[in-house]
Amino acid sequence: MSSQDFRTPLKRVRGLGSAKSGTQHFIVQRVTAVALVPLALWAIFLALALVHADYAQARAMLHHHFAAVWLSAFVIALFWHAQLGLQVVIEDYVHTPWFEVVAQLAVKFFCIAGAITSVFAIVRVALA
């Protein structure tokens, strides 16, 4: 046993290190956060451009494929980032095993459903 080994004897026997999947989760959460910065600025610009627009002008703006693609990317990154963040909150603060599983499944379901519904609505407006 080296002086740099911080694993417990049980972790050593099972072969579990300190970071199995946490590193990937951390990196993906940071990547979605960085991607959301320009996408959110663009979405705010789009929303401000549509403040005094009527329904036809809003549809015309979203009819451009550029707007539809970037708005879809924003929605996907937003729901993905939200799911990752809520997963960490549930893992840290929910200590009842069955409730943690139910909460994790509910968050995944609602984030996937929200992303699919949002992208479907954007595509429907863009192709109409």
C-alpha positions as CSV (number, residue, x, y, z in Angstrom):
1,M,0.0,0.0,0.0
2,S,1.5,3.3,-1.1
3,S,1.2,6.5,0.8
4,Q,-0.8,8.0,-2.1
5,D,-3.6,5.4,-1.9
6,F,-6.6,7.0,-0.3
7,R,-9.0,4.1,-0.9
8,T,-10.6,2.2,1.9
9,P,-9.8,-1.5,2.2
10,L,-13.3,-2.4,0.9
11,K,-12.8,-0.1,-2.2
12,R,-9.4,-1.6,-2.8
13,V,-10.9,-5.2,-2.7
14,R,-13.7,-4.2,-5.1
15,G,-11.4,-2.3,-7.4
16,L,-13.3,1.0,-7.0
17,G,-11.3,4.1,-7.4
18,S,-12.3,7.6,-6.3
19,A,-13.5,8.6,-9.8
20,K,-15.4,6.1,-11.9
21,S,-18.0,8.2,-13.7
22,G,-17.8,11.5,-11.9
23,T,-15.2,13.0,-14.2
24,Q,-17.2,12.5,-17.3
25,H,-20.3,14.0,-15.6
26,F,-18.2,17.0,-14.5
27,I,-16.8,17.6,-18.0
28,V,-20.2,17.3,-19.7
29,Q,-21.8,19.7,-17.2
30,R,-19.0,22.2,-17.8
31,V,-19.2,21.8,-21.6
32,T,-23.0,22.4,-21.6
33,A,-22.5,25.4,-19.4
34,V,-20.0,26.9,-21.8
35,A,-22.2,26.1,-24.7
36,L,-25.2,27.8,-23.0
37,V,-23.4,31.1,-22.7
38,P,-23.5,32.1,-26.4
39,L,-26.7,30.2,-27.0
40,A,-28.4,32.0,-24.2
41,L,-27.2,35.4,-25.4
42,W,-28.5,34.5,-28.9
43,A,-31.9,33.4,-27.4
44,I,-32.1,36.6,-25.4
45,F,-31.4,38.6,-28.6
46,L,-34.0,36.6,-30.5
47,A,-36.6,37.2,-27.7
48,L,-35.8,40.9,-27.6
49,A,-36.2,41.1,-31.4
50,L,-39.6,39.6,-31.1
51,V,-40.9,41.9,-28.3
52,H,-43.1,44.0,-30.5
53,A,-43.6,41.5,-33.2
54,D,-46.9,39.9,-34.0
55,Y,-47.4,36.1,-34.5
56,A,-46.7,36.2,-38.3
57,Q,-43.4,38.0,-37.7
58,A,-42.4,35.6,-35.0
59,R,-43.2,32.6,-37.3
60,A,-41.2,34.3,-40.1
61,M,-38.2,34.7,-37.9
62,L,-38.3,31.1,-36.7
63,H,-38.9,29.9,-40.3
64,H,-35.2,30.5,-41.1
65,H,-33.3,27.3,-40.6
66,F,-30.4,29.2,-38.9
67,A,-32.8,30.3,-36.1
68,A,-34.4,26.9,-35.8
69,V,-31.1,25.1,-35.5
70,W,-29.6,27.4,-32.9
71,L,-32.8,27.5,-30.9
72,S,-33.0,23.7,-30.9
73,A,-29.3,23.6,-29.8
74,F,-30.2,26.0,-27.0
75,V,-33.1,23.9,-25.8
76,I,-31.2,20.6,-26.0
77,A,-28.2,22.1,-24.1
78,L,-30.5,23.7,-21.6
79,F,-32.4,20.5,-20.7
80,W,-29.2,18.4,-20.7
81,H,-27.5,20.9,-18.3
82,A,-30.6,21.0,-16.1
83,Q,-30.8,17.2,-15.9
84,L,-27.1,17.0,-15.0
85,G,-27.4,19.7,-12.3
86,L,-30.6,18.2,-10.8
87,Q,-28.9,14.8,-10.7
88,V,-26.1,16.1,-8.6
89,V,-28.6,17.8,-6.2
90,I,-30.6,14.6,-5.8
91,E,-27.5,12.5,-5.2
92,D,-26.2,15.0,-2.6
93,Y,-29.4,15.7,-0.7
94,V,-31.8,12.8,-1.1
95,H,-30.8,10.0,1.3
96,T,-33.8,7.6,0.9
97,P,-32.7,5.0,-1.7
98,W,-36.2,4.4,-3.3
99,F,-37.0,8.1,-3.4
100,E,-33.6,8.9,-5.0
101,V,-34.3,6.4,-7.8
102,V,-37.8,7.8,-8.3
103,A,-36.5,11.4,-8.3
104,Q,-33.7,10.6,-10.8
105,L,-36.1,8.8,-13.1
106,A,-38.6,11.7,-12.9
107,V,-35.9,14.3,-13.7
108,K,-34.7,12.3,-16.6
109,F,-38.2,11.7,-18.0
110,F,-39.3,15.3,-17.7
111,C,-36.0,16.7,-19.2
112,I,-36.2,14.3,-22.1
113,A,-39.9,15.0,-22.6
114,G,-39.3,18.7,-22.4
115,A,-36.4,18.6,-24.9
116,I,-38.3,16.5,-27.4
117,T,-41.5,18.6,-27.1
118,S,-39.5,21.8,-27.5
119,V,-37.5,20.6,-30.5
120,F,-40.7,19.2,-32.1
121,A,-42.4,22.6,-31.7
122,I,-39.4,24.4,-33.2
123,V,-39.3,22.1,-36.1
124,R,-43.0,22.4,-36.6
125,V,-42.9,26.2,-36.8
126,A,-39.7,26.1,-38.9
127,L,-41.2,23.8,-41.5
128,A,-44.7,25.1,-41.5
